[in-house]
Amino acid sequence: MEFENSAPQMSRVRYEKKDHIARITLDRPEVLNAMDLRMHEELAEVWDDFESDDEMWVAVLSGSGSRAFSVGQDLKELASRDQDGTSGPATFGSRGKPGWPRLTERFDLVKPVVAKVQGYALGGGFELALACDIVVASEDATFALPEARLGLMAGAGGVFRLTRQLPWKTAMGHLLTGRSLDARRAWELGLVNEVVPAGELDACVEGWVADLRRCAPLSVRAVKEAATKSAALSLESAFAARYPWEERRMYSADAVEGPRAFAEKREPRWQAR
């Protein structure tokens, strides 16, 4: 599917591209943006397009309506598929399922993704937020991984990411009990970059997007790649590792443009090459 600057006709996801920004909206507000198989299929097309389009520098991921970012997997669909025998057992990851690789498994995605969270971010919705680089939440946001209460597993990376992004016992307390976090507590623990009143959420997100756009796109990608790939390395190994996007940045026109613009006291004109 080819996407233009206006949103294509997609029944589960709205996708808009303008001014180097991709805006991706989970669009099932009547079920609190629960993710069914069709939504995952549509999201895969969106992420493929965002990743491959050199004109897209930043993505903003949000949920439609004011009640939820996403409550995660569509459990009614899952129950129906369990009943008719088409679901099969599920565990970690989405390989072999519609929408693979999902955002939670796009480990080589170097473009920044900002999550705009209002209302509930539960289960797979919380896992999507955990996979984003910057999370901005409204004061009414609620985060939780309630899978253990449902006989399920936070298999889209929640188990893995929460224990990496929180102190161990804090993460385990929430994973083992399904207890929720309000927005302020999530901010205190470092899961959220900023918390604002709901009426200020859009403006706050746009502030973060503007700051990202002020930076050289190749520098941003090189930073994300280096931070992600080095996370499990020793400091010595991190210095010695190879980072392809850093190699691209080193020899790019933008690496010359930045210092030149500073010397000439003007705003840089990034080309992402």
C-alpha positions, 0 to 999 in steps of 0.5 A, spaced: 500 500 500 502 506 498 501 512 502 500 519 501 500 526 505 493 524 507 491 518 511 489 512 507 482 508 508 484 504 514 479 502 518 483 500 524 489 505 524 489 512 521 496 514 518 498 521 516 504 524 514 506 531 513 513 535 515 517 529 516 512 527 521 508 520 521 502 521 526 499 514 527 493 513 531 490 507 533 483 508 531 478 503 535 475 508 540 469 504 541 473 498 544 478 503 547 483 502 542 483 494 543 488 491 538 485 485 534 488 481 528 486 486 523 489 492 526 496 488 527 496 487 520 494 495 518 500 497 523 505 492 520 504 496 513 504 503 517 511 501 520 514 498 514 512 505 510 515 509 516 521 505 516 522 506 509 520 513 507 526 517 508 522 523 508 519 521 515 524 523 521 519 522 527 513 518 529 507 520 534 503 514 536 497 515 540 490 512 541 483 515 538 479 518 543 480 521 550 479 514 554 485 510 552 491 509 548 490 502 548 487 497 552 491 491 549 489 485 545 482 484 543 480 479 548 473 478 545 476 476 539 481 472 543 475 468 546 472 467 540 478 464 536 479 460 542 472 457 542 472 455 535 479 453 535 483 458 531 487 461 536 492 456 538 497 457 544 501 464 545 507 466 548 513 471 547 513 475 540 509 475 534 513 471 529 508 467 524 502 472 527 499 477 523 503 484 523 509 481 524 514 484 526 510 488 530 513 495 533 515 491 540 519 487 535 522 492 530 529 492 534 533 495 528 528 501 527 532 507 529 527 513 527 524 516 534 517 514 536 514 518 541 508 515 545 502 520 546 498 517 552 491 519 555 487 514 559 488 507 559 495 503 557 494 496 559 497 490 556 499 490 549 498 498 550 503 499 555 507 494 551 507 499 545 509 505 550 514 501 553 517 500 546 517 507 544 523 512 545 519 518 548 513 517 552 508 523 554 502 522 558 496 526 561 495 526 568 489 521 567 493 516 564 493 509 567 499 503 566 498 496 567 500 489 565 494 485 567 496 479 563 497 474 570 490 476 572 487 473 565 491 467 565 496 470 559 503 473 559 505 480 557 509 476 551 510 483 547 516 484 551 512 487 557 516 482 561 523 484 558 522 491 558 519 493 564 524 489 568 530 493 564 526 500 565 524 499 572 528 497 578 527 489 579 523 488 585 518 494 582 517 491 576 516 484 579 511 487 583 507 490 577 508 484 573 506 478 578 500 482 581 497 486 575 497 492 579 497 499 575 501 505 575 498 512 575 501 517 570 505 521 576 508 514 579 510 512 572 514 519 571 517 518 578 519 511 576 522 514 569 517 510 565 514 517 562 518 523 560 513 528 562 506 528 565 501 534 563 494 536 564 489 532 558 488 539 555 496 540 555 497 534 552 497 535 544 502 542 545 507 538 550 507 532 545 508 537 539 514 541 543 518 534 544 517 533 536 519 540 535 525 539 539 527 532 535 526 536 528 531 541 530 536 535 531 540 532 525 536 526 523 542 522 522 544 524 529 538 522 532 538 515 528 545 514 530 544 515 537 538 511 538 542 505 534 548 506 539 544 506 545 540 500 543 545 496 541 550 497 547 545 496 552 547 489 554 555 491 552 560 492 557 563 499 556 569 497 553 565 493 548 560 498 546 566 503 544 569 497 540 562 495 536 560 497 529 554 502 528 552 503 521 548 509 522 554 512 526 558 511 520 553 514 515 552 520 520 560 521 520 560 522 512 554 525 511 552 532 509 549 534 515 555 532 519 558 538 515 552 543 515 551 543 523 558 546 525 557 550 519 550 553 521 553 554 528 559 558 525 554 562 521 549 563 526 543 561 522 539 555 523 541 548 520 538 546 514 538 538 515 538 533 509 538 527 512 544 525 508 
